[in-house]
Structures are given as C-alpha cells and as structure tokens.
Amino acid sequence: MTQQGNEAVYEMMWDCKYCGQKKLLGLTHRFCAGCGAPQDPSARYFPPENEKVAVKDHPFVGADVACPACKQPMGRAAKCCTNCGSPIDKGAEVARKADVVIPPPTPIGPQAPAPGKSNTGLILGIIGGVLGLILIIGLVMAFWKREGVFVVTGKTWERAIEVQRFDTVRKTAWRSDAPAGGRELSCRKEKKGTEKVKDGETCGTRKKDMGNGTYKEVKECTPKYREEPVMADRCEYEVTEWKKVRAAEAKGTEGEPRWPDASLSRPGTCLGCEREGPRTETYTVQFVDEKSKKDASCDLPQAKWATFAKGTKWKGKVRVATGGLDCDGLVRP
C-alpha cells in the first residue's frame, strides 16, 4: 500500500461533558464556548465528512502535552500551562484516537430488495442434522461385525503377463515439456494459463489523529490486477517407446499355479520387437457362511491361499452391512 502527497489537515471535534455543547473544534476551542470548561483530549473524535473544518496555516509542532498539575492539554510549543501556570516540560503526550480508514466508494447500481424473513437457516440445520445421523448410522453399519464359521467351497488363481511392443506413438505436449527424443510434427498456439497484470489502483483515505486537536487525511492506494491469458505452443510429437499391445493370461481352480506363455512374436529391442512387461497374480478363496448361507471370498497371498483346502471350516468375522469377510482374521476352529 502506498501513501500519496498533498495530505489535508482538519480539526478534530469534541463535546463538552459539562454543558452538552456539541461539535467544538479540537484546535480552536481549547475551552467550551458554552460554559468555559477545559477541553478533554480523550473526548476528541473525527467529524463526519460533511462537517470537516480545514486547518489554515497552522504549523504542526507535535502532539499536545497534558499539564502535570491540572491535566489540561497544552500545545507542544508552550512552556507553561495557560490554565494553572505550571511548567509542562514533564507532561505526558495525550492519547490519540486510532486511525479510521475510509474505503473507496462503492459503484452505484440497482439496489437489491431487502430480504424477508426466511426459514433457510432452520431448514439447513435440520438437513445437516439428518445427514449427520445418516453418516453415523452408515459408519456403525460399515464397521459392525459378527463372528461366524465359513466353509471353503472353492479356490481360483489367475496370472497375467503384459506384452509390450517397441513402436512409434504420437503424443501431445507443451513445447516446454517436449518428450525426450521426440520428433516434432506440428504446433499450435493454445491457452496454457493466466497471469496477473497490473490494472490501475484502488484508493482509500486514512484519518490519522495528530494529537494536537487536528487530524490529517492520507490517501492510500493498492494496485489492482486483471487476469491475462498466457499462450504457448502445444505440439504433436512422434516418440518411439514400449507400449502394451496385449496380455497373456492363465487361470485355474486346482493344481499348482503357472505363468502363461507370452508368445513373443519378435523378441529383442528393435522397432516392432516385443518384450514381457509387468506380471500380475490373484489368488482367491470362496466361502459360504454356515449361518446365513451367503457366499463370500478373499484374495490372499499365494502362500496363505495354499493352506485353504476345499471343505475346511474357518472362524472369522463378517461385516453385518456388506457381508465382507475380515480375511486377515480367519483361523481354524
């Protein structure tokens, strides 16, 4: 935020607490014009905008000093109190009012009608309460488990090998993020993002108590910004890389699991050659719940899967809401 020059100075105002005289000038009226009572510096306030009184050619020498003897505020340049005659060199500076900030004017536009009394808050509260209750019930149902006995009805296994081919593919990327080794085919300008561009200022006014019965107005401004599109080259590239072309799979229900034959048509690293990619494997045990007669299943590591024989019984816990088995907690009865 920046401060501008040409600061205007105006008189503070104060109200007499003895006779009720209003809007006395902080610099001009050191005593009440109605009853002669001395000014109370703590009673000073900033006047309304339409009642400001400018200070003409008054030199600012500093904030007022309260007389140590009678507490009457004296100008900083004074040597002795004009109210009681005491020296004021040891007097304390009077308290100042906190700054008041006047924001920039709001553009005038159509006024929205005053809102009527609404039950929106009550309705939203009821909806929130219902949703909260549903959430609690859902959490209880999701984690509520019961014990049971489960009989193994079958086992399955699946294994797969991804087959990849070294081939030419096309990719689109920003020129700044061009893929390594890629051959540029074509480019076009596209919006990549936005950036902030300075677009003038928003200015307001700060009122600062000078402490001597006057205040000054300081113009303060903050920069405004607008969003501007950032254009960049979006390009199409030709890149040579390994890509998935198919998957070789094997599955079964009994016996020792085996890996499928990938049947590579042209092993090697040449253009058009193939290689084996990542391997995946799944080992599943099927159960029936002795009590509910519902089916359930567990995917397990191969070593643990091998310990489950068809027809054997296992104790464990099942989720009441979903019927899902706690597969890690299964034990022989």
N, C-alpha and C positions, 0 to 999 in steps of 0.2 A: 504494500500500500504506500502511496506517495502523498506528500503534502505539497500544496501549491502556495504561491506567494500571495501578496495583497490580502493579508488577514485583517478582517474588520473587527473593531473593538466596540463593545456595548456595555452599558451599565447593568449590573445585577439589580434585583429588586428585593425589598424586604417589607414585612408587615409589622406594625407596632403591636406588641402584645399587651400594652397598657391601655391604649385608647381605641385600638382596632383600625387605625389608619392603614389603608392598603396601598400597595404598589409604590412605596417610597424608593427613591433611587439609591443604589448602593454606594456610589461615589459622591454624588451631590448632596444627599441628605444623610449627614452623619448623626443628626438628631431628628426626631419625629417632628414633622411640620404641624401636627395636631396638638401634641402635648409636651413636646420638648424632651421626651425620653431618649437616652442614648441608643444608638443602633446596636443591635445584637448581631455580630457577624455570622453566628450559626443559623440565623433566620434568613440569610440571603438565598435567593433562588433565581433560576433562569426565567426570564419573562417569556410570554407567548410570542410567536413570530410576528404577530401584527401589532405588538406593543413594544418592540425593541427601541431603545434610545441610544443612538450612537454617541461615543465619547469623542469630543473635538479637541485635538491638540493637547491631550493630557499625557505628559511624559510618565512612562511606567518605571518606577524605581524599585519595585518588588512588592511582595505581599504585605498586607497590614501586620502590625505587631500589637499584641494585646498589652495594655499597660499593666505592669506587675502589681500596682497598687489597687486600681479601680476596675481593671479588666476592660476598659474602654478601648476599642480598636483605633490605632493611630497609623497615619501614613508612614511608610518606611523612612522617609526623609526627615521626619520630626525628631527632635532631641528630647523634648519633654511632653508630657501628656497635657493636652489643652483642656482636659476635664478636671484633673486634680493637681496638675503641676509636677508630678513625679517624673524622674528620669525614666526613659523607656528602653535604654540600651540593653537591659537584660530581659526584655519582654519576649515571649514566645510568639512565633508566627501563628496567625489564626488558621483554623481548619478550612480547607477548601472543599467545595462540592465535587462529587465525582463527575467525570466527563459525561456529556449527553451526546449521543450520536443521532443525527437526523438522516435517515436513509434517503436514497434518491426517490423522486416522486414516482408513483405507480401509474403506468399508462391508463388513461380513462377509457373505459369500454362499457358494453352493456352490463348492467347490474343484474346479478342472478337474484331471483326471488328468495326471500327469507325462508329457510327450511321450516316446515311444520313439525309438530311433534311426531316422533317416529318410534316404532317398536323394534327397530332394526337391532339395537343392542341386545334387547331381551331375546329376540329370535336367534341371534348369533350365539348368545350364551347357551340357550337350550340345545342348539345344534352341536356346539362344542362339547357340552356335557354328554350328549348321546354318543357322539363319535368317540369320546374318551372311554365311555363304558364299553362300547363295542371293541375298542382296542384292548382293554383289559381282559375282556372275555376271550378275545382271539389269542392273546398271549397265554392265558391259562390253558386253553384248549390245545395250543401248539406244544406246550411243554408238559402237559399232564400225561403220565404214563401209567400203565398197569403191567403187572407181571403175568407171564404166560409160558406155556410149553409149545414148542414149534417142531414139527416133524419135517425132515428133509424129503422133498418129493422129486428133486432132480437137480442136475448141475449142467452148466453150459460154459464153454470158453470160446473166445474169438481173438484172433490175431490178424494184424494187417501190416503191410509194408507199403509205404508211399513210393511210387516210381516217378522219378524226375527226369526231364529231358533238357539238355543244354540247347537253348533255342533263342531266336531273336524275338523280342517282345517290344511293344510300344508303350511308353509311359508319358504322362503329362506332369510337368513340374515348373515352378518358377525358375527363371534363368539363374537366379542367385543360388538355387538349390539343385542345380543340374546333377543328374546321377553320374557317378564316376564312370568314365569310359563310354558314355552315351553319345550317340551321333544326333546332332540337332537337325530336325526335319523342317519345322515351321514354328513361327511365334506370332502372338497377337497381344495387343495391349488389353489388360483387364484390371479391375479394381482389386488391389491387394489388401488395402486397409484404409485408414484415415489418419490425419494428423491435425493437431490444433494450430490454428493460425490466428495471430492477434487481430482483433476486430474492434478497435476503439477502447473506451474506458467507461466504467460505471462510477459516478462520483457522488459522494455524500458530504455532509458537513458535521464536524465535531466541535462541540462547545466546551471550552476549557476555562475553568474558573481561575482568574489571575490572582485571587486572594486579596485584592485591594478594593473590592466593590465593583470590579468590572470583569468581563469575560471576553474572550476572543473566539471567533469562528474560523476554524481551519478546514479548508477544502481538502478532502482525501479521496483519492481515486484508486481503483483496482482495474487491471486490464481485463477486457472481455476477449473471448476466443470463439471461433467457429470451427466446425469440423470440415476439412477439405479432403476429398478422395486422393489416395495415393495410387497411381497407376504403375504397373510393372509389366514386364514381358512374361507371358505364360506360354511355354514352349512344349512341343511334342518331340520326344526323343526315341531313338531306336537303341535298345540295350540288349546285349547278349548275356543271358543268365539261366540258372537252373529253375525250372518251373514244374509243378505237379501235372502229370498227364493221366495218371490212373492210380488205383490201389489194388494190390494183390491181397486176397483175403483167404483165411482158413477158419473153420469153426467146427465145433463138435460138442457131444454130450458125455462121452465116455473116453477112456484111454488117456494117454499122455498127450498134452497139447503140443502142437508142432507149428513151425513157421511156414508160411506158404512159399511157393516158388515164384520169385519176382519175374522170371522170364524176360530178362532184359534183351531187347531186340538188337542193340548195338552198344555193348559196354565200352566205356572209355570217357575221354574228356573233349572229344571233337564236337563240332556243330552237328546236332542231331543225335548225339550219343545219349545213352541213358545210364542212370545210376540209382541205387537204393537210397531212399530218404528216411525220415523218421519212422520208427516202429511203434505200434500201439497194441495193447493187450488188455482184455477184460475177462474176469473170472467171476461167474455169477452162481449163487446157490439159491434154489427155490424152496420155500417152506409153505406149510399150511398150519394155521393157528388151531390147536386142538380144541379150544373153547369156542371160538367164533366161526371156525371153518373157512376163514378168509385166507387168501393167498398173500404171500409176502416174499421179498427177495433181498439179497445182499450182494453187493460187488465187493470182493475181497482180494487181498494179495494171493498170488498163486500158492505159496507155501501153506497159508491158512485154509485156502479153498480146498486143498487136497485132503484135509483132515475131516471134511464133512462127507460121510457116507450116506447113500440113499437109505431112507427108513429110520435113521437115527433121530433121537429126540434131544432137544436143546432148550435150556431155560434162558429166558431173557425178558426184556421189557419192550412194549409196543406203545406208540403214541395213540391215545384214545381217539383224537380227532382225525388223524390221517391214516392210521393203520401202519405207519412206517416202523420198521424194526430198529432197535438200538443194536446195530450189527457188531459194535466193538464189545458189547457186554454179554454176548452169547457164551454159555458154559454148559458142560454136560451135567445132567441132574445126578 
